[in-house]
Amino acid sequence: MPGRRSHPVLIVGVYLLVSTTMLPAAPASIRAVQTAASVEPFFFVEVSLRVERPDASNPFTDVSVTGEFTRAGSPPVGVVGFCDAADGSVYRVRFMPSKPGRYRYWVLLQQGNFSFRHEGRFRVTEGIGPGPVRVDPEHPFSFHPRGDWRALVLECHDDLSAPGLG
């Protein structure tokens, strides 16, 4: 329009202010905490990432957490972590080893151009824990843990005349 002047300095300043505030920045610091140095098979090893002054707009979608766990002499197993706090201050990666041995791992948190990597180790000892539960193929309403543990029986009733329900 004639007679109207634009202010390029003001326009550039507003653009820089808006564009830089929309970019994800880096958290102040991140601390990794491992639950145990030694576990039995089928027990969880959890790595928590504690974020000081988190700044992700949406910590559930703007941040990714992945990891890789490797038993000596075995191929690596990739895992996906998750945000465990609405403000983005805690992320977790969980792994359940099935065999004894020495394990090493890395966990990576990524937010925009920022990344944080933590590496660690743990040992899995021989254990007598029951392990995962499986369905008995001969009796589909019975469940058996790994090993010689008693069966767990699931009873189903289709009416309220069952003992304790009526």
C-alpha positions as CSV (number, residue, x, y, z in Angstrom):
1,M,0.0,0.0,0.0
2,P,1.3,3.4,-0.8
3,G,2.4,5.4,2.3
4,R,2.7,2.4,4.5
5,R,6.2,1.3,5.6
6,S,7.1,-2.1,6.7
7,H,9.5,-2.6,9.5
8,P,11.9,-5.4,8.5
9,V,13.8,-5.4,11.8
10,L,10.6,-5.9,13.7
11,I,9.4,-8.7,11.4
12,V,12.7,-10.5,11.6
13,G,12.8,-10.1,15.4
14,V,9.3,-11.6,15.8
15,Y,10.2,-14.5,13.4
16,L,13.3,-15.3,15.4
17,L,11.5,-15.2,18.7
18,V,8.7,-17.5,17.5
19,S,10.9,-19.9,15.7
20,T,13.4,-20.3,18.6
21,T,10.8,-20.8,21.2
22,M,9.2,-23.6,19.2
23,L,12.4,-25.6,18.8
24,P,12.9,-28.3,21.4
25,A,15.9,-27.4,23.6
26,A,18.0,-29.7,25.7
27,P,17.2,-30.6,29.3
28,A,19.4,-29.2,32.0
29,S,20.9,-32.7,32.9
30,I,20.0,-36.4,32.8
31,R,20.9,-39.0,35.4
32,A,20.7,-42.7,34.6
33,V,19.8,-45.2,37.4
34,Q,20.0,-48.9,37.0
35,T,17.8,-51.1,39.4
36,A,20.3,-53.9,40.1
37,A,23.8,-55.0,39.2
38,S,22.7,-58.7,39.4
39,V,19.4,-60.4,38.8
40,E,18.0,-63.9,38.2
41,P,16.5,-64.9,34.9
42,F,13.1,-63.6,34.2
43,F,13.5,-60.7,36.6
44,F,13.4,-57.1,35.2
45,V,16.4,-54.9,34.9
46,E,15.2,-51.3,34.6
47,V,17.1,-48.2,33.6
48,S,15.5,-45.0,34.6
49,L,16.5,-41.7,33.1
50,R,15.9,-38.8,35.5
51,V,15.6,-35.5,33.6
52,E,16.3,-32.2,35.4
53,R,14.1,-29.3,34.2
54,P,12.5,-31.2,31.3
55,D,11.4,-28.9,28.4
56,A,9.7,-31.2,25.9
57,S,6.3,-29.8,24.8
58,N,4.8,-33.3,24.8
59,P,7.2,-35.8,26.5
60,F,5.2,-38.7,25.2
61,T,5.7,-37.8,21.5
62,D,8.6,-35.4,21.3
63,V,11.1,-37.6,23.1
64,S,12.2,-41.2,22.1
65,V,13.9,-43.6,24.4
66,T,15.5,-46.8,23.0
67,G,18.0,-49.3,24.2
68,E,19.9,-52.4,23.2
69,F,20.8,-55.3,25.6
70,T,23.4,-57.9,24.7
71,R,24.4,-61.1,26.4
72,A,28.0,-62.1,25.8
73,G,28.0,-64.4,22.7
74,S,24.4,-63.6,21.8
75,P,22.8,-61.2,19.3
76,P,21.5,-57.9,20.7
77,V,17.9,-57.3,21.7
78,G,16.4,-53.9,21.0
79,V,13.8,-52.4,23.4
80,V,11.7,-49.3,23.3
81,G,11.4,-47.2,26.5
82,F,8.6,-45.0,27.7
83,C,7.9,-41.7,29.5
84,D,6.7,-42.4,33.1
85,A,5.9,-38.8,34.2
86,A,3.5,-36.3,32.7
87,D,6.1,-33.6,33.0
88,G,8.8,-35.6,31.2
89,S,11.0,-35.9,34.2
90,V,11.3,-39.8,34.1
91,Y,11.8,-42.2,31.3
92,R,12.2,-46.0,31.7
93,V,13.6,-48.9,29.7
94,R,12.9,-52.4,31.0
95,F,14.5,-55.7,30.0
96,M,13.8,-59.2,31.2
97,P,16.8,-61.5,30.5
98,S,16.0,-65.2,30.1
99,K,19.5,-66.7,30.4
100,P,22.3,-66.4,32.9
101,G,25.5,-64.5,31.8
102,R,27.1,-61.1,31.6
103,Y,25.1,-58.4,29.8
104,R,25.9,-55.0,28.5
105,Y,23.5,-52.4,27.3
106,W,23.1,-48.9,26.0
107,V,20.1,-46.6,26.4
108,L,19.5,-43.5,24.2
109,L,17.2,-40.6,24.8
110,Q,16.6,-38.3,21.8
111,Q,14.7,-34.9,21.8
112,G,15.1,-32.9,18.6
113,N,18.8,-32.5,18.0
114,F,19.7,-33.4,21.6
115,S,20.7,-36.9,22.5
116,F,21.9,-38.6,25.7
117,R,23.5,-42.0,25.8
118,H,24.1,-44.2,28.8
119,E,26.0,-47.5,28.9
120,G,26.0,-50.1,31.6
121,R,26.5,-53.7,32.6
122,F,24.8,-56.3,34.8
123,R,25.0,-60.0,35.5
124,V,22.3,-62.6,35.4
125,T,22.9,-65.5,37.9
126,E,21.5,-69.0,37.9
127,G,18.1,-68.8,39.5
128,I,15.2,-70.9,40.7
129,G,12.4,-68.4,39.9
130,P,9.3,-69.7,38.2
131,G,9.8,-67.7,34.9
132,P,7.0,-66.8,32.5
133,V,3.7,-68.6,32.8
134,R,2.5,-70.7,29.9
135,V,-0.8,-72.5,29.0
136,D,-0.7,-76.2,29.5
137,P,-1.4,-77.6,25.9
138,E,-3.2,-80.7,27.3
139,H,-5.3,-78.7,29.8
140,P,-6.1,-75.2,28.4
141,F,-7.4,-73.9,31.7
142,S,-4.2,-74.8,33.5
143,F,-1.1,-72.6,33.5
144,H,2.5,-73.7,34.3
145,P,5.5,-71.6,35.2
146,R,8.8,-72.7,33.9
147,G,10.2,-75.7,35.9
148,D,8.5,-78.0,38.3
149,W,6.1,-75.7,40.0
150,R,2.5,-76.5,40.7
151,A,-0.1,-75.8,38.1
152,L,-2.4,-72.8,38.4
153,V,-6.0,-73.7,37.5
154,L,-8.4,-71.2,36.2
155,E,-12.0,-72.0,37.0
156,C,-14.7,-70.4,34.8
157,H,-18.4,-70.3,35.8
158,D,-21.2,-69.1,33.6
159,D,-23.7,-68.4,36.3
160,L,-23.9,-66.9,39.8
161,S,-24.5,-70.3,41.4
162,A,-20.8,-71.0,41.6
163,P,-19.4,-71.3,45.1
164,G,-18.8,-67.9,46.6
165,L,-20.7,-66.0,43.9
166,G,-24.3,-66.4,44.9
